[in-house]
Amino acid sequence: MWILKGSVLGTGLFLVGTFFFLIAVVRPFRSNTAIGLSVITGLTIHNPLFWAAFAASVVIGCAIVGSWPVKA
């Protein structure tokens, strides 16, 4: 069960981080500038570091949940 909880925690942390990363990247453009979908996919799903960060987030989430004290 702790693996499921850790995966959910890691995925949630990853989604929040991805949201703020995309806001930080897209925000400097002017208000009337269009951002192509290829830019967003290039920064996310086509980037190997994106997937490495996802795997690291899931591992960190599992480590956090695994370190929680267990009731006896």
Residue pairs with C-beta under 8 A, 6 or more apart in sequence:
2 62
2 65
2 66
2 68
3 62
5 65
6 58
6 61
6 62
6 63
6 64
6 65
6 66
7 58
7 61
7 62
8 61
9 61
9 64
9 65
10 57
10 58
10 59
10 60
10 61
10 62
11 54
11 57
11 58
11 61
12 61
13 57
13 60
13 61
14 53
14 54
14 57
14 58
17 53
17 57
18 44
18 50
21 43
22 40
22 43
22 44
25 43
26 35
26 40
29 35
43 50
44 50
